[in-house]
């Protein structure tokens, strides 16, 4: 049986200037996509993580010296508008690097000071029926981006790459969310480790080329 592994994500949250919630969710998704598109020297770790059949991600927060220590560890930082998110190579669930393990994981809360602007596909839609902390939602957005990447063909990935692996994250009402789930789009069904019930549909990935790609 493959060892359970996890993908660590760290969001920078300085007291004086926390990121906008939507920016942080989009940055998390883009950080995951960056690693999937170009694993670099971490190809072996990425393959081992994906071979488990699970794509578990854990988001922790850092500021000041904590953030500087995270930067000193192997990883890649995505800067997106007000947000900075660092993705690290996958690690065994019970064997995190010390400077990451000591970071806080629960209760990561962020807000948007204004409504996000117009969304461009791919759009990662959050389920409005679920109440998720920012940290939880960042991990779920990362899952949605990964499922969308897996469901995309080579030329579609190339176009996405040419657009900087950009995503939009927005929230969909219950009826709209349900209709997208029924349309064969990639859907994140949560394992239920934290915050919400197992099997809950948290996010759906929406892009013109993704319709009908996933069988329910």
N, C-alpha and C positions, 0 to 999 in steps of 0.2 A: 504494500500500500504506500502511495506517495506521501511524503511528509507535508502536512498542511503549512502553506506559506501565505504571506500577506504582503500587500504592496503599501509601503508607508508614504503618506503625503503629509507635508507640514505647511501650514498656512501662517504667514507672518501677520500678527495682530498686535500692533503697538497701541498702547493706551491712548496716546494723543491723536492717532490717525488710523483707526481701524479701516479695513477695506469695505467697500459696498458688498452686500451679500451676493448680488447677482454676479459681480465681477469675480468674487472668490469661487463661486460655483463654476463659472465658465473657465477660470484659470485651472481649476482642478481637472476638469474634463480635458482641457488642452494639454496639461502635463501628462496625463495618462496616454493620450494619443501620441505625444512626442516620443514616449518610450516604446509604444507599439510600432510606430513607424520606423524608428531608428534606435534599436536597443544598444548600439555601440558596443562597449566592452562588457555589457551586462546581458548578452544574449543567452548565456547558459542559465543565469538566474531567472530570466523571463520565461524561458522554456520550461524550467522546473516548476515555476508558479502556475503556468497555464496547464501543465500536464496533470495537475491535481483535479482538474475539472471544476475548480472553483476560482472565482476572481475577487476574493476578499480584499478589501482595502480598509485601511484605518487612517483617519485624519487626526493629526495632533496640531496644537497651536504653539507658537513660540514668539518671543519678543526679545529685543536687546541682545544680551550675551547668549541666550538660548538659541536665537536665530543664527548668530555668528557661529556657534558650535555646529548647528545643522548644516550650514554652508561648508564647513570644513570636512564633512563626511561625503563619500561618493554620492552623487545625485545630479539632478538637473533642475534649474529654476526657470519657471515661466512667469514673466511679468505681463500683466494684463490690466490695463487701466489702473485702478487703485489697488489691485491685488498682486501679491507675490506668493506663489505656491511652489514648493520644492518637492519633486518626486524622487524617491530613493529606490535603488534596486530591491526586488523582493527579498524578504528574509523569512526564516522559519518563525511561525507564530510565537514560539516561546524563546526566541533567541534574537531579540532586537539589539542593535547597537546601544550602548548605555546612554549616550547623549540624546537618542530618540526615545528610548524607553522612559526616561524621566520626564518627558513632556506631558502636559495635560491633554486628555482626550475627550472627556465628557464636558458638556455644558458650553460648547463653542457656539456662541450666538452672534449673529450679525444682522444688520438691517440695511435697507436701501433708503437713501435720503430723498430719492425721487423715483418716479416710474422709469423703468428701463426704456431705451429707445426702440426703434423698429427692429424686429428680429429677422435674421437671415438664416436660411437653412445651411447646415443641419440645425434643427431646433430640438432641444432636449426639454420635454414638457414634464414638469412636476405635477403630481396628483394633488389637487387642492383639498381633497378629502383627508389627507394625512398631515399631521403636524410633526415636522422634522426639524431638529436643530440644524444650524448651518453646517456643522461638521458632518452630521449624518447625510444631509442633502448633498454635500460635496462628494462624499463617497458614492452616493447613488448616481449623481451626474456622471462621475467617472465610469461607473458600470454601464450607463446608457451609451456613453461615447464609445466604449469598448465593444458593445454589442453591435452598434452601428458600423464600426470599423470592420468587424468580422463579416457583416452582411454586405459590405461594399465590394464591388468588383475592382480589378486593377486600375482601369481607367478612371473610375469614380474616386478611388483613393488618390490617384495622381492629381485630379482636379482639386480635391480637398487639400492636398499637400500644397498645391500652388496658391491656395488661399490662406496659407499659414495655419492649417488645421483648426480654423476658427469654428466656434459653435456659438449658438445663442441658447440661453436657458430662460425659460418662462414657465408660468403656472397655468394649467388648463383646468377649467371647471369640470365637474364630474361627468356631465353628458359628453362634452367634447373629448375628454380623456378616454371614456369608454369607447367612443366611436373609433378613435385611433388604435386602441388595443385590438378592436375587431377588424382593423384594416390590414392586419398582417405585418405591422411594424415591430421593430425590436422593442421588447418590453422588459423592464427590470422587475423581477419578483423577489422580494427580500427574503433572506434566510431567517430573519427574526432574531438575530443575536442581540440587537439593541433597539429600544424605542418603539418599534411597531410590531404588529402581529406577523408571524411567518406566512409567507405567500402573498403578502400585500403587494399590489402593483404600485411602485413608487414613481417610476419615470417611463416615458416612452420616447423613442428617438424618431424624429420626423424629418424626412427629406424626400424630394420627388422620386429618387431612384430606389427608395427603401420599401415602398408600398408592395405588399404581397410577398415580401421576401421571407417572412417568418411564419411557419405554420403554428397555429394555436394548439 
